[in-house]
Amino acid sequence: MNSIFVQIKCELGRAYQVAAQLADEFENASQIYSTSGHWDLLVQFRLDDGLDPGLFVNEHLHRVPGIKDTYTIMVFDAFTPSGG
């Protein structure tokens, strides 16, 4: 399983509607944050191995009403504090 983070710019006044739709329709949206600045939302998606991230974003995410623009970040390793 791989993760991608997607920053999302929404149509004005639609960020909370878009976030709610993502939470309802995308089981692989593991975390959804509202943000300040250039982007309205930051979403972590967990993708099954073999699923093309570009295909997922273009064919599924870009079809959500209210999404104006996206910026996808591919991530590699997650680091957590050690127990020592």
N, C-alpha and C positions, 0 to 999 in steps of 0.2 A: 504494500500500500504506500502511495506517495502523497505528499501534500503540495498544494499550491496555495498561495495567498493572492487574492484578487482585490485590488482597490477599485471601487466603483463610484462613478460620478452619476448622480441621478438628476432627472428633471426637477426643476425647482418645486419644493414642497412635497416630493414623492419619496424621500429617503426612508421614512418609517414604513410606508406601504411596501416598498421594494424589500426592505429587511424582513417584514412579516411574510411576504410571499416566498422569499428564499428559505426562511425557516420552515414553512409549511410544505414546500414542494421539493426541496433538495435535502434528502436524508444525509448526504455526504457533506453538507455544510456544517462543520463541527463547531465553528465559532463565528459569530457575526457581531461586529462592533460598529457603532456610529463613531465618526471621527470628525475632527475639525480640520480646516485647511482646504487644500485643493480637491480632496476626495471626500465623499460623504460616508462611505462604508468600507470596512476592511473585513473580508471573509476568508476563512480557512476552509478549503475543500479537501477532503480525503478521497483520492482517486485510486481505484483498483489498479493493480499492476497491468500493464498492457493498454490501459485507456489513454489515448492521446490527449494531453492537456489542451492543445490548441483546438482540437475537434470539440472537446467538452465545452470550452468557453464559447466558441463560435456557434455551435449548433444548439446549445442548451441555454447557457447564461445570457447570451445576447438577445434571446427571444423574450426575455422577461420585460413586460411593459414598465416603462419608467427608467430603465437603464439607458444612460446617455453615452457613457464611455467607460472603458475598463483598462486597467494596467495589471498584468499578471506577473507575479514573482515566483520563479521556480526555486524551491528550497531543497537542500541536500540532507544534512544531518541536524538532528535536534540535540541540544546539549542541556543536561539537567545537573543540578548540584549533586556532588558525590556525598555519600553518607558519612564521610570522615571529616 
